[in-house]
Amino acid sequence: MPVLSINYDLKAPGKNYEDLLRRLRGFPKWSHVQDSFWLIQTALDKDDVYAELKKYMDSSDSLFVMTYTHAGAVWTGNQNETTSNIQNTLNED
């Protein structure tokens, strides 16, 4: 399954984005790397993920979805088993 990067900027003051966060946690594998930066693994392509997540956002919010290639990635913090699995997938040759 491909690894996708999800980056967003939520701009609607007072809006409850819990449904968006619940959806992000609903992907088969996910890592909440930083406040508004996630990595996920899913069989869906970037366009489908974008359309799915956009349902939970306001028109003033911004969303960026990118499919990673196997160029690798490194980071520290927020480590868990899923994060390690995603890091290993990103660093495969």
Backbone as a printed PyTorch tensor [residue, N CA C, xyz], in Angstrom:
tensor([[[  0.8450,  -1.1840,   0.0000],
         [  0.0000,   0.0000,   0.0000],
         [  0.8860,   1.2410,   0.0000]],

        [[  0.5010,   2.2620,  -0.7410],
         [  1.2980,   3.4860,  -0.7550],
         [  1.1820,   4.2600,   0.5520]],

        [[  2.1770,   5.0790,   0.8130],
         [  2.1700,   5.9820,   1.9560],
         [  1.8290,   7.3730,   1.4360]],

        [[  0.8940,   8.0170,   2.0940],
         [  0.4880,   9.3640,   1.7040],
         [  0.7530,  10.3380,   2.8390]],

        [[  1.1440,  11.5370,   2.4720],
         [  1.3250,  12.6400,   3.4040],
         [  0.0610,  13.4820,   3.3910]],

        [[ -0.4530,  13.7930,   4.5740],
         [ -1.6250,  14.6370,   4.7240],
         [ -1.1880,  15.8670,   5.5170]],

        [[ -1.3760,  17.0250,   4.9300],
         [ -1.0700,  18.2900,   5.5970],
         [ -2.2800,  19.1930,   5.4690]],

        [[ -2.6550,  19.8560,   6.5550],
         [ -3.8260,  20.7190,   6.4930],
         [ -3.6260,  21.9580,   7.3400]],

        [[ -4.4370,  22.9640,   7.0460],
         [ -4.4940,  24.1960,   7.8100],
         [ -5.9690,  24.4560,   8.0670]],

        [[ -6.3840,  24.3110,   9.3140],
         [ -7.7880,  24.4450,   9.6810],
         [ -8.0270,  25.8720,  10.1650]],

        [[ -8.9070,  26.5740,   9.4880],
         [ -9.0460,  28.0140,   9.7180],
         [-10.3780,  28.4440,  10.3210]],

        [[-11.3210,  27.5470,  10.4480],
         [-12.6450,  27.9190,  10.9550],
         [-12.6190,  27.9670,  12.4870]],

        [[-12.6450,  29.1610,  13.0660],
         [-12.5910,  29.2650,  14.5300],
         [-13.8030,  28.6040,  15.1840]],

        [[-13.5470,  27.8380,  16.2130],
         [-14.6180,  27.2080,  16.9640],
         [-15.2100,  25.9670,  16.3320]],

        [[-14.7720,  25.5960,  15.1370],
         [-15.3180,  24.4010,  14.4790],
         [-14.7480,  23.1520,  15.1410]],

        [[-15.5920,  22.1650,  15.3030],
         [-15.1640,  20.8820,  15.8600],
         [-14.6750,  19.9960,  14.7160]],

        [[-13.3930,  19.6950,  14.7170],
         [-12.7920,  18.8780,  13.6620],
         [-12.6020,  17.4220,  14.1120]],

        [[-13.3210,  17.0110,  15.1360],
         [-13.1480,  15.6510,  15.6520],
         [-13.4680,  14.5920,  14.5890]],

        [[-14.4420,  14.8380,  13.7290],
         [-14.7660,  13.8710,  12.6690],
         [-13.5970,  13.7040,  11.7000]],

        [[-12.9070,  14.7960,  11.3880],
         [-11.7190,  14.7160,  10.5360],
         [-10.6410,  13.8700,  11.2040]],

        [[-10.3830,  14.1330,  12.4700],
         [ -9.3530,  13.3660,  13.1890],
         [ -9.7390,  11.8970,  13.3030]],

        [[-11.0040,  11.6320,  13.5520],
         [-11.4860,  10.2480,  13.6350],
         [-11.2900,   9.5410,  12.2930]],

        [[-11.5460,  10.2590,  11.2020],
         [-11.3600,   9.6530,   9.8690],
         [ -9.8890,   9.3610,   9.6060]],

        [[ -9.0120,  10.2850,   9.9680],
         [ -7.5710,  10.0510,   9.7870],
         [ -7.1160,   8.8230,  10.5780]],

        [[ -7.6310,   8.6690,  11.7850],
         [ -7.2780,   7.5020,  12.6070],
         [ -7.9210,   6.2160,  12.0810]],

        [[ -8.8730,   6.3500,  11.1600],
         [ -9.5710,   5.1980,  10.6090],
         [ -8.8560,   4.5350,   9.4370]],

        [[ -7.7890,   5.1580,   8.9270],
         [ -7.0370,   4.5240,   7.8500],
         [ -6.2900,   3.3140,   8.3980]],

        [[ -5.9920,   2.3090,   7.5480],
         [ -5.3680,   1.0720,   8.0350],
         [ -4.1020,   1.3010,   8.8650]],

        [[ -3.2400,   2.1800,   8.4290],
         [ -2.0400,   2.5390,   9.1840],
         [ -1.9120,   4.0500,   9.1350]],

        [[ -1.5930,   4.6530,  10.2780],
         [ -1.4690,   6.0980,  10.3250],
         [ -0.4570,   6.5080,  11.3820]],

        [[  0.0960,   7.6760,  11.1780],
         [  0.9920,   8.2720,  12.1550],
         [  0.7250,   9.7680,  12.1900]],

        [[  0.4160,  10.2790,  13.3780],
         [  0.1930,  11.7130,  13.5650],
         [  1.5550,  12.3140,  13.9130]],

        [[  2.2920,  12.7140,  12.8850],
         [  3.6940,  13.1100,  13.0260],
         [  3.8170,  14.4470,  13.7400]],

        [[  3.0470,  15.4330,  13.3300],
         [  3.0280,  16.7560,  13.9540],
         [  1.5980,  17.2630,  13.9600]],

        [[  1.3770,  18.4500,  14.5280],
         [  0.0110,  18.9580,  14.7260],
         [ -0.8980,  18.7660,  13.5230]],

        [[ -0.4950,  19.2120,  12.3630],
         [ -1.3640,  19.1040,  11.1890],
         [ -0.6990,  18.3060,  10.0680]],

        [[  0.1370,  17.3630,  10.4520],
         [  0.8620,  16.5340,   9.4830],
         [  0.7140,  15.0710,   9.8660]],

        [[  0.1620,  14.2890,   8.9530],
         [ -0.0740,  12.8630,   9.1490],
         [  0.5570,  12.0840,   8.0020]],

        [[  0.9370,  10.8550,   8.2800],
         [  1.2840,   9.8830,   7.2540],
         [  0.2980,   8.7450,   7.3910]],

        [[ -0.2260,   8.2870,   6.2660],
         [ -1.1720,   7.1750,   6.2920],
         [ -0.7750,   6.1530,   5.2390]],

        [[ -1.2040,   4.9190,   5.4510],
         [ -1.1150,   3.8750,   4.4330],
         [ -2.5280,   3.4040,   4.1570]],

        [[ -2.8660,   3.3680,   2.8760],
         [ -4.2140,   2.9720,   2.4740],
         [ -4.1750,   2.5130,   1.0190]],

        [[ -5.1360,   1.7190,   0.6480],
         [ -5.2520,   1.2920,  -0.7440],
         [ -5.8450,   2.4000,  -1.6160]],

        [[ -6.4090,   3.4330,  -0.9940],
         [ -6.9740,   4.5530,  -1.7470],
         [ -5.8520,   5.3850,  -2.3690]],

        [[ -6.1440,   6.0120,  -3.5140],
         [ -5.1330,   6.8950,  -4.1030],
         [ -5.2950,   8.3080,  -3.5240]],

        [[ -4.3590,   9.1880,  -3.8580],
         [ -4.3340,  10.5280,  -3.2770],
         [ -5.6160,  11.3120,  -3.5700]],

        [[ -6.1780,  11.1420,  -4.7670],
         [ -7.4010,  11.8630,  -5.1160],
         [ -8.5850,  11.4130,  -4.2690]],

        [[ -8.6800,  10.1050,  -4.0270],
         [ -9.7610,   9.5700,  -3.1960],
         [ -9.6120,  10.0140,  -1.7460]],

        [[ -8.3760,  10.0100,  -1.2390],
         [ -8.1270,  10.4570,   0.1360],
         [ -8.4740,  11.9390,   0.2670]],

        [[ -8.0520,  12.7280,  -0.7020],
         [ -8.3680,  14.1570,  -0.6890],
         [ -9.8780,  14.3690,  -0.6270]],

        [[-10.6100,  13.7080,  -1.5070],
         [-12.0690,  13.8560,  -1.5440],
         [-12.6990,  13.4140,  -0.2300]],

        [[-12.2050,  12.3310,   0.3400],
         [-12.7440,  11.8150,   1.6000],
         [-12.5180,  12.8070,   2.7420]],

        [[-11.3130,  13.3400,   2.8640],
         [-11.0070,  14.2470,   3.9700],
         [-11.6710,  15.6090,   3.8040]],

        [[-11.8090,  16.0590,   2.5860],
         [-12.4040,  17.3630,   2.3210],
         [-13.8360,  17.4410,   2.8350]],

        [[-14.5160,  16.3010,   2.9390],
         [-15.8870,  16.2560,   3.4610],
         [-15.9770,  16.7970,   4.8840]],

        [[-14.8890,  16.6990,   5.6400],
         [-14.8820,  17.0700,   7.0470],
         [-14.3040,  18.4630,   7.2900]],

        [[-14.0860,  19.2210,   6.2140],
         [-13.4330,  20.5150,   6.3280],
         [-14.3280,  21.6250,   5.7870]],

        [[-14.0440,  22.8600,   6.2060],
         [-14.7380,  24.0300,   5.6790],
         [-14.0550,  24.5040,   4.4060]],

        [[-14.7460,  25.3160,   3.6440],
         [-14.1840,  25.8230,   2.3910],
         [-12.9760,  26.7330,   2.6240]],

        [[-12.8540,  27.3180,   3.8050],
         [-11.7060,  28.1820,   4.1060],
         [-10.4640,  27.3940,   4.5240]],

        [[-10.6190,  26.1040,   4.8270],
         [ -9.4990,  25.2580,   5.2270],
         [ -8.6650,  24.8690,   4.0070]],

        [[ -7.4070,  24.5280,   4.2370],
         [ -6.5710,  24.0430,   3.1290],
         [ -6.1260,  22.6140,   3.4220]],

        [[ -5.9070,  21.8670,   2.3510],
         [ -5.5560,  20.4460,   2.4560],
         [ -4.5580,  20.1020,   1.3670]],

        [[ -3.5190,  19.3570,   1.7450],
         [ -2.4850,  18.8980,   0.8200],
         [ -2.3170,  17.3980,   1.0220]],

        [[ -2.4280,  16.6310,  -0.0550],
         [ -2.2530,  15.1750,   0.0000],
         [ -1.2300,  14.8000,  -1.0580]],

        [[ -0.2100,  14.0520,  -0.6580],
         [  0.8510,  13.6700,  -1.5760],
         [  1.2060,  12.2000,  -1.3690]],

        [[  1.4160,  11.4870,  -2.4650],
         [  1.8830,  10.1070,  -2.4010],
         [  3.4040,  10.1120,  -2.3260]],

        [[  3.9380,   9.4160,  -1.3370],
         [  5.3850,   9.2980,  -1.2020],
         [  5.9250,   8.2530,  -2.1620]],

        [[  7.1050,   8.5100,  -2.6480],
         [  7.8600,   7.4820,  -3.3570],
         [  8.8210,   6.8810,  -2.3370]],

        [[  9.6140,   5.9440,  -2.7380],
         [ 10.5410,   5.3030,  -1.8050],
         [ 11.8630,   6.0470,  -1.7300]],

        [[ 11.7840,   7.3660,  -1.6250],
         [ 12.9860,   8.1770,  -1.4770],
         [ 13.4310,   8.2400,  -0.0210]],

        [[ 12.6210,   7.7430,   0.8720],
         [ 12.9740,   7.6830,   2.2820],
         [ 12.4850,   8.8800,   3.0660]],

        [[ 12.5300,   8.7360,   4.3680],
         [ 12.1410,   9.8040,   5.2810],
         [ 12.7130,   9.4870,   6.6540]],

        [[ 12.9970,  10.5280,   7.3950],
         [ 13.4390,  10.3630,   8.7870],
         [ 12.7380,  11.4120,   9.6360]],

        [[ 12.4590,  11.0610,  10.8680],
         [ 11.9330,  12.0180,  11.8310],
         [ 12.0730,  11.4330,  13.2220]],

        [[ 11.8450,  12.2630,  14.1940],
         [ 11.9050,  11.8300,  15.5810],
         [ 10.6500,  12.3150,  16.2930]],

        [[ 10.3050,  11.6500,  17.3600],
         [  9.1020,  11.9980,  18.1180],
         [  7.9020,  11.2450,  17.5910]],

        [[  6.8790,  11.1280,  18.4340],
         [  5.6270,  10.4730,  18.0580],
         [  5.8410,   9.0640,  17.5150]],

        [[  6.7880,   8.3370,  18.0910],
         [  7.0850,   6.9840,  17.6300],
         [  6.0940,   5.9900,  18.2290]],

        [[  5.6020,   5.1160,  17.3900],
         [  4.8160,   3.9760,  17.8350],
         [  5.0090,   2.8860,  16.7890]],

        [[  4.3820,   1.7540,  16.9590],
         [  4.5930,   0.6380,  16.0340],
         [  4.1960,   1.0060,  14.6040]],

        [[  3.0670,   1.6780,  14.4550],
         [  2.6330,   2.0750,  13.1150],
         [  3.6180,   3.0450,  12.4950]],

        [[  4.0930,   4.0130,  13.2800],
         [  5.0810,   4.9710,  12.7740],
         [  6.3200,   4.2490,  12.3000]],

        [[  6.8010,   3.2950,  13.0710],
         [  7.9870,   2.5340,  12.6760],
         [  7.7400,   1.7540,  11.3910]],

        [[  6.5620,   1.1500,  11.2690],
         [  6.2260,   0.4160,  10.0410],
         [  6.2040,   1.3420,   8.8340]],

        [[  5.6510,   2.5370,   8.9990],
         [  5.6050,   3.4900,   7.8910],
         [  7.0070,   3.9600,   7.5480]],

        [[  7.8320,   4.2550,   8.5570],
         [  9.2160,   4.6470,   8.2890],
         [  9.9400,   3.5480,   7.5110]],

        [[  9.7570,   2.3180,   7.9240],
         [ 10.4220,   1.1960,   7.2300],
         [  9.9470,   1.1040,   5.7820]],

        [[  8.6460,   1.2870,   5.5550],
         [  8.1200,   1.2430,   4.1890],
         [  8.7180,   2.3660,   3.3430]],

        [[  8.8160,   3.5590,   3.9050],
         [  9.3640,   4.6960,   3.1700],
         [ 10.8480,   4.4990,   2.8240]],

        [[ 11.5490,   3.7380,   3.6300],
         [ 12.9900,   3.5730,   3.4390],
         [ 13.3730,   2.3040,   2.7100]],

        [[ 12.3680,   1.5570,   2.2020],
         [ 12.6750,   0.3660,   1.4100],
         [ 13.2770,   0.7730,   0.0830]],

        [[ 14.1510,  -0.0450,  -0.4390],
         [ 14.7390,   0.2230,  -1.7630],
         [ 13.8250,  -0.2220,  -2.8590]]])
